[in-house]
Amino acid sequence: MKQAICRFIYYRLLGWTAEVSVPKLDKCIYCVAPHTSNWDLFLGKIAIATLGWESGFMMKKEWFFFPLGPIFRWMGGIPIERKKHTSTVDAVAAVARESSKFHLAITPEGTRSANPDWKKGFYYIALGAQIPIVLAAFDYGRKTIRLTRVVRPSGDIEADMRDIKAYFKDAQGKHPEKFAL
C-alpha cells in the first residue's frame, strides 16, 4: 500500500521518473547529490519507497526540534552533531558491519549551498563496513532520479572521489547555482 501511494505521488502527481539499474542490496550507502533544497529529502524518501526499498538518512541535529524531530526520526533520520569531533564514521560503520540489512542516504555536500569540497564520511563508512556505495543523482532538469551505478570503495579515495563526482556532472539540482563539483 505504501509503495502504491508513493508511486502515485512520485510518478503521477509530481511527474518524476526513475532510472534504476542497480540491484536491491542488503547493505549500502546511498551517495545522494545534488543537494540544493530541503525538498530533496522528501523527494528521495518517496522515490526510494516507489522501489519498495528503505533508507535512513543523516541530518544535522539542529533540525531535530519539536515537532520535526519525532517526524524525522520516524522517517529514519539520525541526528548528527557536526561541531564535535566524534567517531560517527566508525560507529556507523560498526553498525553497518553487524547488521544484516543496512541502508543509509548521505549527501556528501553537507549543505544546500555550493560546496566543491565534499565530505568523505559516506566513503569511509562504506570502506570501513566493506559495503557498496549506490550513486543517486537528483536531476530536477529532467525530473529524474538516477540510480545506475554502484561503487565499491578501493581505498584510493582521490581516484574514487573523482569517479563518484563525475557521475553527478550532468545532474541539475533544484537550485543549480548551489551545486558545485
TAJO-V662786 format. One record per residue. D_CENTER is the distance of its C-alpha to the mean C-alpha in whole Angstrom. Layout:
BEGIN
d_center
D_CENTER
D_CENTER
END
This chain:
BEGIN
d_center
24
20
19
22
21
18
19
22
20
17
20
23
23
20
21
18
17
15
16
15
17
15
16
15
15
16
13
10
7
4
4
4
7
10
9
13
13
13
13
9
9
11
11
8
10
13
11
10
13
16
15
16
13
11
8
9
7
9
11
14
17
19
17
18
22
24
23
19
19
20
18
15
16
17
14
12
12
13
15
15
18
17
21
22
22
21
20
17
15
18
18
15
16
19
17
15
19
21
19
20
16
13
9
7
3
4
5
8
10
11
13
13
16
17
16
17
17
13
13
13
12
9
12
15
13
13
16
18
17
18
15
13
10
9
8
7
9
10
14
16
19
19
17
15
11
12
11
14
13
13
14
16
16
20
20
21
18
20
20
17
15
18
17
13
14
16
14
13
16
17
14
16
14
16
17
18
20
17
15
17
16
END
